[in-house]
Amino acid sequence: MKTNNNRRRGILTVVLVFAIVGLMTLVHGTFSEKAVKGGKNISVEVIGNEKEAVRYELSTNQEYLLGALQEIEELEMESEDGPYGPMLLSINGEFAEFNTNGAYWAFYVNDGYCNYGVAEQPVEDGDAFQIVYTPAE
């Protein structure tokens, strides 16, 4: 009798685990940000260490922020691959290298902190991005 009950509990546990994983996958797929294909107009404002701002307006077909930034001819960027994707080290000749001086470039979209790295941040029509030099505290 106990063997049958243990077997039923085991099967029920496996079914429950698969149901939870399936539900989590569905929720993630439904609510995570998606890249938008096609043309879109965005703005990018770079704010350096001295709080000087340079604004760029562009039309792009890029789905992610890094691709859009690479289309801005006047914008000079230097990056390196890190464990979480590309890290921007310098913009327009100004270095913010965390391992060297503790500073970094913070990314914002529509007045909120970006939830993704520069290579994974989706770009949507009308987005206003800010890239802000953030010194060590």
Disulfide bonds with the S-S distance in Angstrom:
none
